[in-house]
Amino acid sequence: MRMKTFRAANSTAAFAKVKADLGADAVILSNKTVTENGAKCCEIVAAVDATPTSTKPRTKENVLEDALTGSTGWQREWSQIKGQIMALMKPQMDPEILSPRQRLAMEYLEREDVDDKTLARIFCELREDANRSIITVLESMVEARPFRAGCFDNTFHAFAGPGGVGKTSSLIRLALREKKNNPKARICLATADGGRGKGRLVLKHYAELSGLAFRDLVTREDFISLCKESNQFDKIFIDLPGLPGNTSLEDFTTLYGIAGCKDLSIHLVLNPYYSKPQFERFLAKYKSEQLASVIWTKLDEACTFGSILNMAFASGLPVSALSYGAGLKNSIAPATREMVWRLLFMRKLPGGDIQP
């Protein structure tokens, strides 16, 4: 990661220098007023992923070579091993071993884009007992931990995930739901996007409309200050930005001092219609000990829901909330297993609508 210090007469000019030099993906490490030559000015320390430059001409062949070289050997080997294992296992998954009811359920899950690893686990469980229901197998693979009091009682809740998945909308929906259920709740909305994203304006707007507190987390010191005043709030919802390049969630939370917060749960926000390789990348990029659940959004736009089962099996993370529809009110529900089963097998959204 490359760090650089910028100084200008005011913060607007300093941010402009950061963007011009390091780009929009720069992470702000500190923002303070200093004295230079007897005059006060704004000093910003920013960082960005260090991408090594190459002297080779950027041909198609060189781009491919760089991509393959940049991927670590063990990742390629493990991917090959997994592929070989699945190739060996699939012919052994004789559907005739299963009862007609079990076979029908397996065929349905395959159409819902449940991946081979997950299907292999389900098959191994079912073949031991011809009378076993597939739901009892799935219950051992999918955990639901509803986003509500009694399940997530910590003060800080951060929302992470790739850009465009609906982190900001999910945060606002959960905050409004919390306020509706408990009108006396003291709630704070915070953004850690460095003041650059549209989500900041949306959060601030809804905070003002709903009588909620709002905080900007531009620097590490801002998060420290929020921790000091956290006893004034019952819940603090933090909107994390989409992470650029090779920056991981652990890198980001360490930079901002969030990693040291013991009273924090991070929720991974995802859509069900990403590809299998993208989900694998997200799982690696957002790996963290503070990751507590997965929130699924834009369910009304999805064609299949097998990825919910795939992610639960691959990550071991519980599903905490299900979001759907364009509105911000009454469009998110704390997840239960029954909701997941209805979504997976009946295509029924938590609000009662049926997906075509």
N, C-alpha and C positions, 0 to 999 in steps of 0.2 A: 504494500500500500504506500502510495506517494503522498507526502504531506507538504503543505506550502502555506506561508503566512501572507495575508493581503492587508494593506492599509489604504484607507480612503477617508475623505472628509466626513462621510456619513455612511450608515449601514447600507443604504440603497446602492451607492457607488461601489462599496466593498463587495456586496453580493454580485453585482454586475461583473466585477473583476474575476470572482471565483468562477462564475458560469462561463466567462469568455476563455479562461485559462484551463480549467479542469472539467468543464462540461456540467450538464444538468445532473449527473449522477454523483457529484461530489458530496461527501458527508461533512457537515459542519462540526468541528471538534470544540471550538470555543469562539465566543463573540463578546468582545469587551471594548470599553473605551480606554484609550491610552493617550499619553501626552508625547508629542513629537515636535521638537524645535519650538517648544513653548505653546503649541496649539493642540487642542484635543482632537482626536480622530478615532475612527472605528477600526479595530484590528480583528480580523477573522482568521482562524486557523482551520483549514479544510484539508480533506484527504480524499483520494480516489484510488481505485484499483490500479496497480502498476502493471501495465501490459507491455511486455518486452517487444521492442521493434525489431524487424528483420530487414537485412540489407538485400534479401533476395527479391526479385520482381514478383509482384502479386499475381501470379498465374493461377489457373484452376488447380494445377498439380501441386503448387506450393501451398495453397490454402488447405488442400486435403492432407498434405504431409504434415503441416503444422498442427492440424486438428488431431491427427493420429498420434503425433509425438507428444502433444500436450496431455493426452489421456494416459493416466498411469497404467503400467503393465498389469497390476493386480486386478484393476477394474475390467480390463479386456479379458483376462484369463477367467475371472469369476463369471463374467457374462457368458463365456463359451462353455464353462462347466455347467452352469444352470441350463443352458440350451441343450446340452448333451443329456443331462439328467432327464429333462422333460421329454426329449425325443425317445429315450428308453422307456419312460413310464407310460407315455400315452398309449402305445399298443397294448400295454397290460391292463388298461382301464376298459375292460370288456363290459359294455353296458348290459349284456345278458346276465351278468352276475347279480345285478340289482333287480328289485321288484319293479313291476310296471309303474307304480306310483313314484318310486324313487327315480327311475329312468326318465320319466316325464319331467320331474323337477330339475334334474341335471340338464336336460335339453333346453329347458326354459332359461336357466341361469347362463348357459352358453350363449343363447341369443341375446341376453342382456349384457353381453361383453364381460362376463366374469372371466378372469384370465386363467391360464392353464395351471399355474401353481395353486391357486385357490381351489379350482375344480378338482385337482389331484388330492388335496387335503379332504375335501368333502367326500370324494369317492372312497378314499381309504376308510373313512368313518362309516359310511353307509354299507359297505360290503360286509361289515362284521355282523350286521343285523338287518335282515330283510324287512323287518317290521318297524325299523326306526324311521321316525319322521325327519325330514330334512331341516325342519325348524329347530329341532333339538341340537343338530350339528351346528347350525348357524349361530345359535345362542352361545356356543363356546368360542366363536370367532368374532362376534360383534358385540361390543359393550356400548350401552347408552348411559350417559351421565348428564342428565338434564341441566341446562344452564339456569340455575335458580338457587335460592337460599337453601342451605343444607347440603348442597353438592359442591358449590364453589363459594366458599365463605371468605376468601382472601379479598383484600382491598383492591389491589392492582390487577387489571385484566388488559393484556396487550393483544392486538389482532394483527397477525402476520399472514403473508401470502403474496403471490405474484400480483402485479398490477392488473386492474380491471376485474378482479374476482368479486368485488363488492365488500371489501373490508370496512370502508367508511359507512356504507349503508347498514351493514350488519351491526356495527358498533352503535349507530344511532337507534336502530330498531330495538336492540337490547336495552339501551339506556331509557328509551321511552317506555318500554314494557316494565322495566324496574320502577320507574317513576309512577306509572299507572297503578301498579300493585302496591306500592308504598309511597304515597304522596309526600311523606315527610323525609324520604331518603335524600341524603346530601350526595349529589352526584357531580363528578367533574369529568369533562371531556378534554382530552389532550391529544396533540398531534406531534409526531416526531419527524415530519417530512422536511424540516429545515425551512419552512415558510415558502416552499416552491410549488406545492401541488394544489389543485383545486379542492381536494378534500378538506384542507384547512378552512377554506371559506365556508364550505358546507357545514362542517362541525361547529364553527363559530356562530353561524346563522341559527342552527337549531338549538345551540346552547342558550343563545339570547332569547329565542322564542319560548323555550321551555323552562326558563329560569334556572339553568344549570351553569356551573362554573366552567371556565375554559382556560386552558394553559397551552402555551407554545413551548415545545421542548426542542430548542434549536441547538443547545450545547449540553455537554455532560453536566455542567453546573445547574442547568435548568431542571434536570431530573433530580439532582440532589436537593434542590430547593423544594420541589414537589413532594419528595419523601418527607422533608421536615414539616410540611403542612398537611401531611396525609391524615392526621388525626382529626382534621376538620371535615373529612368526607367519609361516607360509608362505602362508596364505590368510585374507582378511578378507571376510566376506559381510555386506553392509549391506542391511537391509530399509527401503526408502523408503516413506513413506505415500502414499496416493492424494492427488492435488493438488486443492485446492479451487478453485472458481470459475475465474477467468481466470489463475490462477498457472500458469506454465509450468515445465517441468523446469529450464530454464536459470535462471529466477528463484530456484527453490528451491536448486539447487546453489551459486549465487552467495551466497545468504544464509548457507548453512552452511559456506562455504569449500571445498566439495567440488569446485567447478569448477576450482580451481587444482591439484588433485591429478593429477600426470602418470602415476601408477602405478595408474590406475583405469579399469575398463571398466563401462559401464552397460548392463544387459540389459533390454529392454522385454518385459514379460510380458503375454500376451494370450490370450484364448479365441477359437476360430474362429467363434463364432456371433453376434458383434456385427453390426449392420447396416453397410452401406457408408458412410453419413454419419458413423457413430460412429468407424469406422476412420480416416476422413479427419480428424476432430477429434483423435483420439489421435495421429496422425502429426504434426499441427501442434503439439499441446500438449507432446509429449515429444521434440521435435526438439532435438538436442544433438550437438556434435562428439564428445562422449564416448560416445555411443550406439554400441554395438559389435555387438549381435545382437538377435534376437527369440527368445523362448522361448514355445512354444505349450503351453497347459495344458488340462486337462479334455477331452482329445480323445475320451474314451469317452462324453462327453455330446453330442457334435456330430453333426449330421445330414449336413452337407456340409463339404468341406475346401478349397473354392476360394479362401477368404479367405487361406490360406497363400500361394498363388500371387499373389493380388492385392497383398498387403503386400510380398512380396519384390520385385515389379516396381515398386511405387510408392516404396518406401523405399531399395532397393538394399542393405538389411541382410541378412546371412546368418542362417539358422536355426541356433541353437546347441544346442537341447535340445527334446525332445518328452516331455510329461508326461501321464499317464493313470492312472485308478484312484483309489481312496480311500486306500489305504495309503501310508505314507511311505517304505517300503523297496521297492527293485526296481520303482519306478513312474515312473522318469524315465530317458531314454536320450540320450546325446550324439547329435545329429542327423547323419545322412548323407543324401546325395541319394537313395540307394536307399530309405531309410525314407520320405522324402517322397513318392517315386513310388508305393510300395506303399500309403501312406495315401491318396493322391489317386485312384489308379486301381483299387486292390483293397480299399480301406477296411480295410486291415490295420494294427492298432496295433503299435508297436514290440515289445510283449510277445508278439505272435503272435495275439492275439484279432482276430476279424473283426467290424467294426461292422455291425449289421443295416441 
